[in-house]
Amino acid sequence: MPWNQPGSGGDKDPKDSNDPWGNKRRGQQGPPDLDQVFKDAKERLSKSLGGGGRRGGDGDGGGRNSQLPGASMSLGMLGLVAVVALGFWLFSGFYKVNQGEQGVELRFGEEHRTTGAGLHWRFPSPIDSVNVINVQNVNTVEVGYRAARSGSNTVPQEALMLTEDENIIDIAFAVQFDIKSATDLLFNVGESVETVVRQATESAVREVVGHNTMDFAITEGREQIAAETELLLQQILDRYETGINIRSVEMQNAQPPEQVKDAFDDAVRAREDEQRLINLAEAYRNDVIPRSRGLAARIKEEAEGYKASVIADAQGEADRFDQVRTEYQKAPQVTRDRMYLDTMSNVLGSSSKMVIDQSSSNNVMYLPLDKMIQSGGASTGGNAQRSTSSPQAATTNSSVGSQTSDFGIGSSGRSTRSTTRGTTR
């Protein structure tokens, strides 16, 4: 007999039927009760989760407690929600660090580790926390001014500083920095990084400017002051372990305050005029002194040459005199005649007088007196300078007179006639 059909006897109790749904009405062939199905499903779920109901002595359906399946369902849903929440909590521990950044993990507020670029996991909050800091970005801080679209605005409380010579200077700097230690920056710096760098730069600049004069800071000392400020600023930041690295310090402006700028400009112009005159004097000295030294050296060399020439001539004359004296001792008459002829040759060679013997010939002689005078004058230094360059010039610049007289009769009985030519200036 099929399991869902009633028994063969008409008077048989419906409880003896093989119907698994437990229909109470005799001969019922409809679907099972849905409420009972849901109750059985809840009971099985509560048993699987460990919350099975107890059998009691009262109640419907064999003494089951009708409230236990609902409570078991609530516990199951809470467990499922707890599992999902735990998954989300653990998943929230993943974090990403970009290139050029560093992540500092803190476990219960204490440093745990430092991570680089990439994907990392840590225990989610409140166990661990992470701070990601950019360590490669170069930042700029203005000290003494603030950049704007229309120009720059001066900040007097930062720009005005006292110099060594008790003058006030208006100075401005631009500082570029990055981060070299994210851990030191996180634990040792409580304010913003820009504020720390600006205050440290102001302190360093005041110390450096206070050891230099105003003229030095404005003119040739700009690069030196910027270099000293950068070095001192880095030392200050390292002393406090801020983890900040100074890349460069550039002086933007250095000038006197606006109230005394006109007077200071006048002083600068006067100083420039002074320097210009000094440069002109230096140039004149550099031109005159070498030429004077060269002239002195030339005169000295000429004197040395003249000295050597005179000494050599004197020595030559002394040697010649010694030789003549030796020959004179050997042949006095011959030597005396020879000395007389040499002396007369030297004397008459530079003279304008000429001696002509006409006893042997009665022919008229042609005497080119102008040529002879010029040749005679060229042989001597003094007469050569006083002689004229041409016969015409000699005729123009001088009056020439000729005089003929009898010189006398020589020992040989011959009469000689001399022609004397004098020149009058």
C-alpha positions as CSV (number, residue, x, y, z in Angstrom):
1,M,0.0,0.0,0.0
2,P,1.3,3.5,-0.8
3,W,2.7,5.4,2.2
4,N,0.3,8.3,1.6
5,Q,-2.9,6.2,1.4
6,P,-5.1,5.4,4.4
7,G,-5.6,1.9,5.8
8,S,-8.0,-0.6,4.3
9,G,-10.3,-0.7,7.2
10,G,-12.9,2.0,7.4
11,D,-13.0,2.0,11.1
12,K,-9.3,2.3,11.5
13,D,-7.9,5.2,13.5
14,P,-6.2,7.9,11.4
15,K,-3.2,7.7,13.6
16,D,-2.4,4.3,12.2
17,S,-2.0,5.8,8.8
18,N,1.4,5.8,7.0
19,D,1.0,9.5,6.2
20,P,4.3,11.2,7.2
21,W,2.7,14.6,7.6
22,G,0.5,13.4,10.4
23,N,-2.8,14.5,9.1
24,K,-5.5,14.3,11.8
25,R,-8.4,14.3,9.5
26,R,-9.4,11.1,8.0
27,G,-8.8,10.6,4.4
28,Q,-7.1,14.1,3.9
29,Q,-5.1,14.2,0.6
30,G,-3.9,18.0,0.7
31,P,-0.4,19.6,1.2
32,P,1.3,19.6,4.6
33,D,1.0,22.4,7.1
34,L,3.6,25.2,6.3
35,D,3.8,26.6,9.8
36,Q,4.8,23.2,11.1
37,V,7.5,22.9,8.4
38,F,9.0,26.3,9.3
39,K,9.0,25.3,13.0
40,D,10.8,22.0,12.2
41,A,13.4,23.9,10.1
42,K,14.0,26.4,12.9
43,E,14.4,23.6,15.4
44,R,16.9,21.7,13.2
45,L,18.9,25.0,12.7
46,S,18.9,25.7,16.5
47,K,20.1,22.2,17.2
48,S,22.9,22.5,14.6
49,L,24.0,25.7,16.3
50,G,23.9,24.1,19.7
51,G,20.7,25.7,21.0
52,G,18.3,22.7,20.8
53,G,15.0,23.1,22.8
54,R,14.0,21.0,25.8
55,R,11.0,18.8,26.0
56,G,8.4,19.8,28.6
57,G,5.4,18.3,30.1
58,D,3.0,20.9,28.7
59,G,2.5,22.7,25.4
60,D,1.4,21.7,22.0
61,G,3.1,19.1,19.8
62,G,4.6,16.8,22.4
63,G,5.6,19.5,24.9
64,R,8.1,21.6,22.8
65,N,8.8,25.2,23.8
66,S,7.5,27.4,21.0
67,Q,9.9,30.4,21.9
68,L,13.3,28.5,21.6
69,P,13.5,28.3,17.8
70,G,13.2,32.2,17.5
71,A,15.9,32.7,20.1
72,S,18.2,30.2,18.3
73,M,17.6,32.0,15.0
74,S,18.7,35.3,16.5
75,L,21.9,33.8,17.9
76,G,22.7,32.4,14.4
77,M,22.2,35.7,12.7
78,L,24.4,37.4,15.3
79,G,27.1,34.9,14.8
80,L,27.0,35.4,11.0
81,V,27.1,39.1,11.5
82,A,30.1,38.8,13.8
83,V,32.0,36.7,11.3
84,V,31.4,39.2,8.5
85,A,32.4,42.1,10.7
86,L,35.6,40.3,11.7
87,G,36.4,39.8,8.1
88,F,35.9,43.5,7.3
89,W,37.9,44.4,10.4
90,L,40.9,42.2,9.3
91,F,40.6,43.5,5.7
92,S,40.9,47.1,6.9
93,G,44.5,46.3,8.0
94,F,45.7,46.5,4.4
95,Y,47.3,49.9,3.3
96,K,49.3,51.2,0.4
97,V,52.5,53.3,0.5
98,N,53.2,55.2,-2.7
99,Q,56.6,55.8,-4.2
100,G,58.6,58.5,-2.3
101,E,56.7,57.9,0.9
102,Q,57.3,56.0,4.1
103,G,54.8,54.4,6.5
104,V,55.3,54.5,10.2
105,E,53.3,51.7,12.0
106,L,52.4,52.3,15.6
107,R,51.2,49.5,17.9
108,F,49.3,50.9,20.9
109,G,50.9,54.3,20.2
110,E,54.5,52.9,20.2
111,E,56.7,52.7,17.1
112,H,56.6,49.2,15.6
113,R,58.2,49.5,12.2
114,T,58.8,51.7,9.1
115,T,57.6,50.5,5.7
116,G,58.5,51.6,2.2
117,A,56.6,51.7,-1.0
118,G,54.1,48.9,-1.7
119,L,51.1,47.1,-0.2
120,H,51.4,46.2,3.5
121,W,49.2,44.8,6.3
122,R,49.0,45.7,9.9
123,F,46.6,44.9,12.7
124,P,43.6,47.1,12.3
125,S,42.7,49.9,14.7
126,P,42.8,50.2,17.7
127,I,45.8,47.8,17.8
128,D,47.9,49.3,15.1
129,S,47.8,52.6,13.3
130,V,49.9,53.9,10.4
131,N,51.1,57.4,9.4
132,V,52.2,57.8,5.8
133,I,54.7,60.7,5.2
134,N,56.1,62.0,1.9
135,V,59.9,62.1,2.2
136,Q,60.9,63.1,-1.3
137,N,58.7,66.1,-1.9
138,V,60.7,69.3,-1.9
139,N,58.9,72.1,0.0
140,T,59.6,75.8,0.1
141,V,59.2,78.2,3.0
142,E,59.4,82.0,2.7
143,V,61.1,83.9,5.6
144,G,60.7,87.6,5.7
145,Y,58.2,87.8,2.9
146,R,55.2,86.0,1.4
147,A,54.8,85.3,-2.3
148,A,51.6,86.6,-4.0
149,R,50.3,86.9,-7.5
150,S,50.8,90.6,-7.6
151,G,54.3,90.4,-6.1
152,S,55.8,89.7,-2.7
153,N,54.6,91.1,0.6
154,T,57.2,91.9,3.3
155,V,56.7,90.5,6.8
156,P,58.5,93.1,9.1
157,Q,58.6,90.9,12.2
158,E,60.6,88.4,10.3
159,A,62.6,90.6,7.8
160,L,64.0,93.3,10.1
161,M,67.3,92.3,11.7
162,L,70.1,94.0,13.6
163,T,73.7,93.9,12.1
164,E,77.0,94.0,13.9
165,D,77.4,97.8,13.3
166,E,74.0,98.5,14.9
167,N,72.1,99.1,11.7
168,I,68.8,97.6,10.7
169,I,68.6,95.6,7.5
170,D,65.5,94.2,5.7
171,I,66.4,90.7,4.5
172,A,64.4,87.8,3.0
173,F,65.2,84.1,2.5
174,A,63.7,81.2,0.6
175,V,64.3,77.8,2.2
176,Q,63.9,74.4,0.4
177,F,63.7,71.2,2.4
178,D,62.6,67.6,2.4
179,I,62.2,64.8,5.0
180,K,65.1,62.5,5.8
181,S,63.6,60.7,8.8
182,A,59.8,60.1,9.0
183,T,60.1,58.7,12.5
184,D,61.9,61.7,14.0
185,L,59.4,64.0,12.3
186,L,56.4,62.1,13.7
187,F,57.6,61.8,17.3
188,N,59.7,65.0,17.8
189,V,57.8,67.7,15.9
190,G,54.5,68.8,17.3
191,E,53.7,71.7,15.1
192,S,53.6,72.0,11.3
193,V,56.8,71.4,9.4
194,E,56.6,74.9,7.7
195,T,56.3,76.6,11.1
196,V,59.3,74.7,12.5
197,V,61.5,75.5,9.5
198,R,60.5,79.1,9.4
199,Q,61.2,79.7,13.1
200,A,64.5,77.9,12.9
201,T,65.6,79.8,9.8
202,E,64.7,83.1,11.4
203,S,66.8,82.2,14.5
204,A,69.8,81.2,12.3
205,V,69.6,84.3,10.1
206,R,69.5,86.6,13.1
207,E,72.7,85.0,14.5
208,V,74.6,85.1,11.1
209,V,73.5,88.7,10.3
210,G,74.4,89.8,13.8
211,H,78.0,88.9,13.2
212,N,78.4,90.9,9.9
213,T,78.1,94.6,9.0
214,M,75.3,96.1,6.9
215,D,77.6,96.9,4.0
216,F,78.9,93.4,3.8
217,A,75.4,91.8,4.0
218,I,74.1,94.0,1.2
219,T,77.1,93.9,-1.2
220,E,79.7,91.1,-1.5
221,G,78.6,89.0,1.5
222,R,75.2,87.7,0.2
223,E,76.5,84.3,-0.8
224,Q,78.6,83.9,2.3
225,I,75.7,84.7,4.6
226,A,73.4,82.3,2.7
227,A,75.9,79.5,3.1
228,E,76.5,80.1,6.8
229,T,72.7,80.3,7.4
230,E,72.2,76.9,5.7
231,L,74.9,75.3,7.8
232,L,73.6,76.7,11.0
233,L,70.0,75.9,10.2
234,Q,70.8,72.3,9.6
235,Q,72.7,72.1,12.8
236,I,69.7,73.5,14.7
237,L,67.2,71.0,13.1
238,D,69.6,68.1,13.8
239,R,70.1,69.2,17.4
240,Y,66.3,68.8,18.0
241,E,66.1,65.6,15.9
242,T,63.3,66.9,13.7
243,G,64.2,64.7,10.7
244,I,64.2,67.6,8.3
245,N,66.8,68.0,5.6
246,I,67.7,71.5,4.3
247,R,68.2,71.4,0.5
248,S,69.1,75.1,-0.1
249,V,68.9,78.5,1.4
250,E,68.7,81.5,-1.0
251,M,68.8,85.1,-0.1
252,Q,66.0,86.9,-2.0
253,N,66.6,90.5,-0.9
254,A,68.8,92.5,1.3
255,Q,68.3,96.3,1.7
256,P,68.0,99.0,4.3
257,P,64.5,99.8,5.7
258,E,62.2,101.9,3.6
259,Q,62.4,104.8,6.0
260,V,66.2,105.3,5.4
261,K,66.5,104.0,1.9
262,D,67.1,107.4,0.3
263,A,69.9,108.3,2.6
264,F,71.5,104.9,2.2
265,D,71.3,105.2,-1.6
266,D,73.2,108.5,-1.3
267,A,75.9,106.9,0.8
268,V,76.1,104.0,-1.7
269,R,76.6,106.4,-4.6
270,A,79.3,108.3,-2.7
271,R,81.0,105.0,-1.9
272,E,80.9,104.0,-5.6
273,D,82.4,107.4,-6.6
274,E,85.2,106.8,-4.1
275,Q,85.9,103.4,-5.5
276,R,85.9,104.8,-9.1
277,L,88.4,107.4,-8.2
278,I,90.6,104.8,-6.5
279,N,90.4,102.6,-9.5
280,L,91.5,105.6,-11.8
281,A,94.4,106.4,-9.5
282,E,95.4,102.7,-9.5
283,A,95.3,102.7,-13.3
284,Y,97.4,105.8,-13.6
285,R,99.9,104.4,-11.1
286,N,100.1,101.2,-13.0
287,D,100.8,103.1,-16.2
288,V,103.3,105.6,-14.9
289,I,105.4,103.4,-12.6
290,P,106.4,100.8,-15.3
291,R,107.3,103.5,-17.8
292,S,109.4,105.4,-15.2
293,R,111.1,102.2,-14.2
294,G,111.8,101.4,-17.9
295,L,113.2,104.9,-18.5
296,A,115.4,104.6,-15.3
297,A,116.7,101.2,-16.5
298,R,117.5,102.7,-20.0
299,I,119.4,105.6,-18.5
300,K,121.2,103.3,-16.2
301,E,122.2,101.1,-19.1
302,E,123.4,104.0,-21.1
303,A,125.5,105.3,-18.2
304,E,127.0,101.9,-17.8
305,G,127.8,101.8,-21.6
306,Y,129.3,105.3,-21.5
307,K,131.3,104.3,-18.5
308,A,132.6,101.2,-20.2
309,S,133.4,103.3,-23.4
310,V,135.3,106.0,-21.5
311,I,137.3,103.4,-19.5
312,A,138.1,101.5,-22.7
313,D,139.2,104.7,-24.5
314,A,141.3,105.8,-21.6
315,Q,142.9,102.4,-21.4
316,G,143.5,102.4,-25.2
317,E,145.1,105.9,-25.0
318,A,147.2,104.9,-22.1
319,D,148.4,101.8,-23.9
320,R,149.1,103.8,-27.1
321,F,151.0,106.4,-25.1
322,D,153.1,103.6,-23.5
323,Q,153.9,102.2,-27.0
324,V,154.8,105.7,-28.3
325,R,157.0,106.3,-25.3
326,T,158.7,103.0,-26.0
327,E,159.3,103.9,-29.6
328,Y,160.4,107.4,-28.7
329,Q,163.1,106.0,-26.5
330,K,164.4,103.9,-29.4
331,A,164.2,106.7,-32.0
332,P,163.5,110.2,-30.6
333,Q,163.8,112.3,-33.8
334,V,161.7,109.9,-35.9
335,T,159.1,109.6,-33.3
336,R,159.0,113.4,-32.7
337,D,158.5,114.0,-36.5
338,R,155.8,111.3,-36.6
339,M,154.0,112.8,-33.7
340,Y,154.2,116.3,-35.3
341,L,152.7,115.0,-38.5
342,D,149.9,113.1,-36.8
343,T,149.1,116.1,-34.7
344,M,149.0,118.4,-37.7
345,S,146.9,115.9,-39.6
346,N,144.4,115.8,-36.9
347,V,144.3,119.6,-36.4
348,L,144.2,120.5,-40.1
349,G,141.8,117.7,-40.9
350,S,139.1,119.5,-39.0
351,S,140.0,122.9,-40.2
352,S,138.7,125.0,-43.1
353,K,142.1,126.1,-44.2
354,M,143.9,124.6,-47.2
355,V,147.6,124.9,-48.2
356,I,148.5,124.6,-51.9
357,D,151.9,124.5,-53.4
358,Q,152.0,126.3,-56.8
359,S,155.7,126.5,-57.4
360,S,155.8,123.4,-59.6
361,S,152.9,124.4,-61.9
362,N,151.4,127.6,-63.2
363,N,148.1,126.1,-64.2
364,V,144.9,127.4,-62.7
365,M,143.5,124.8,-60.4
366,Y,139.8,124.2,-59.9
367,L,139.0,123.8,-56.3
368,P,135.5,122.6,-55.3
369,L,135.6,124.4,-52.0
370,D,132.0,123.7,-51.1
371,K,132.5,119.9,-51.4
372,M,135.8,120.0,-49.6
373,I,134.2,122.0,-46.7
374,Q,131.3,119.6,-46.5
375,S,133.6,116.6,-46.5
376,G,135.8,118.2,-43.9
377,G,132.8,119.1,-41.8
378,A,131.3,115.6,-42.0
379,S,134.5,114.1,-40.6
380,T,134.0,115.9,-37.3
381,G,130.9,115.5,-35.1
382,G,130.5,119.1,-34.1
383,N,131.3,120.6,-37.4
384,A,129.0,118.1,-39.2
385,Q,126.0,119.3,-37.1
386,R,126.7,122.9,-37.9
387,S,127.3,122.4,-41.6
388,T,124.6,122.8,-44.2
389,S,123.2,120.0,-46.3
390,S,123.6,121.6,-49.7
391,P,125.6,124.4,-51.3
392,Q,122.4,126.5,-51.8
393,A,121.5,126.2,-48.1
394,A,125.1,127.2,-47.2
395,T,124.9,130.2,-49.4
396,T,121.5,131.2,-48.0
397,N,122.2,130.8,-44.3
398,S,125.7,132.0,-44.2
399,S,128.0,134.6,-45.7
400,V,131.1,133.2,-47.2
401,G,134.2,135.2,-47.4
402,S,137.5,134.3,-49.0
403,Q,140.8,135.6,-48.0
404,T,144.1,134.9,-49.8
405,S,147.2,135.8,-48.0
406,D,150.9,134.8,-48.1
407,F,151.6,132.2,-45.5
408,G,155.3,132.6,-45.7
409,I,158.3,131.1,-47.3
410,G,159.3,127.6,-46.2
411,S,162.7,126.3,-45.4
412,S,163.0,125.0,-49.0
413,G,162.7,128.5,-50.4
414,R,159.2,127.9,-52.0
415,S,156.5,130.4,-51.5
416,T,153.1,129.0,-50.4
417,R,149.7,130.6,-50.7
418,S,146.9,129.8,-48.4
419,T,143.3,130.4,-49.0
420,T,141.3,131.0,-45.9
421,R,137.5,130.6,-45.9
422,G,135.5,131.8,-42.9
423,T,131.9,131.4,-42.2
424,T,129.9,133.9,-40.3
425,R,126.6,133.0,-38.8
